[in-house]
Amino acid sequence: MQPERRRLIQAGLLVLSLGASQLVRGASMLAVRIWPATDYSRVTLESDAPLKTTQTFIASPPRLAVDIEGMELNAALRELVGKVQASDPNIAGIRVGQFNASTVRLVIDLKRAISPQVFTLQPVASYAHRLVLDLYPTQATDPLAQLIEERAASKLNPTANTPAPSSTHSPALPHTDPVNDPLGDLIARQSQASAKPAPPTTRKQDFEQAPSAAMDNPKHPPRTPLSDPTDRLIVVALDPGHGGEDPGAIGPGGTREKDVVLKIAKMLRERINASTVGGSPLRAYLTRDADFFVPLHVRVQKARRVQADLFVSIHADAFFTPQASGASVFALSQGAASSSAARWMAQKENKADLIGGINLGSQDAQVQHALLDMSTAAQIKDSLQLGHTLLREIGGVGRLHKPRVEQAGFAVLKAPDIPSVLVETAFISNPQEEEKLRSQAYQEQLTEALLRGIVAYFARNPPLSRSRVPA
């Protein structure tokens, strides 16, 4: 009896000892990632438990210091230093060090003035706990200014946007006349000069002095209002789904949805930029042109800021079994979904914000609920017309999953004043269709089909003149 009690006591002490060491150890860093973009750069720290941090932003030279408590410097954190790309428009470099026995200090040196947002995300999908550092430039990129810069660049190098010969036999579309440029006057008035701040210097004291106070999470700065609407360039907003932290669906061969749809969107942008309808030139605007995450409501806001005439969100479908196949086109529904499959698809796509990581404490996140409830019957009617036209063209180059436009409550389609559709190009979960999505030939065929559908829609529904700038 006595030996048994002794063993129980020893076992209890061992458990208590392990528990105490676990508390001392704190969280373990699992992975670190950096997502650079002109819109903003994101640094993500993924750990097996929530991180306790304090952060301080130093304005001159600009840098963000983050202290992670209960943490020892490990290989994952050291990798962060080498992950900074020279082309990153916001991050000049990252330094990490052991500030004291239980605190790691992370210092992000910045290339320009930044309004940082720091927030945490609960485990979701394949991710554990995440600490997110979003570094927004204080001078936010204006989508219309970006469109103007692209237009100006194409005028300086007219061959840059000329598409390569297509493998399809679609009829040739007229090209934009570089002399009759509706954006010419606006480009001439647009100041292209921008001061380039000096790179931040390395400060040894960043590792020697503790932050004086925790930084409040600043809000995403408002974008500069547009000064002059464009008249009458036809603008098509192309929205490559997912991006950054959110890979979207992943095929059995490892193909990531976010990569495929971005490539297709860029190909379609080239074809659109080289086309006209009724003498009016077309111009494509991408809600993301690189691998970074854009919240659903921000995608809608971007399209409205450039006064887009159409919004086409491009995705690659996935299902639990590999047998599902074919392309689909979806429009918004104000009521019930047109089918259980459409409802399931909308629920899946609407989870992008949870996976990609949205700061629920920011003003933009609070505004999204108001913005995404402003859909109108007229917008849905126009969206269905666009969807039918696109579906007919897509059906000419590949299999359709459904012969009609489906409807459900897709958050990304809720621009109240822009006909909006979501195109599922194929089932990436189907091995044969995954291979098609990776094929240059199918990408070109699909691009031509989407272009024909867009041109046909505008031929029957000429865009109205612009009289005001959307809020």
Beta strands, then each sheet from edge to edge (+ up, - down):
strand 1: 29-35
strand 2: 41-47
strand 3: 52-58
strand 4: 63-69
strand 5: 91-100
strand 6: 103-110
strand 7: 114-121
strand 8: 129-137
strand 9: 234-240
strand 10: 276-277
strand 11: 280-286
strand 12: 310-317
strand 13: 328-332
strand 14: 406-408
strand 15: 420-427
sheet 1: 1+ 2- 8+ 7-
sheet 2: 3+ 4- 6+ 5-
sheet 3: 10+ 11- 9- 12- 15- 13+ 14+
end
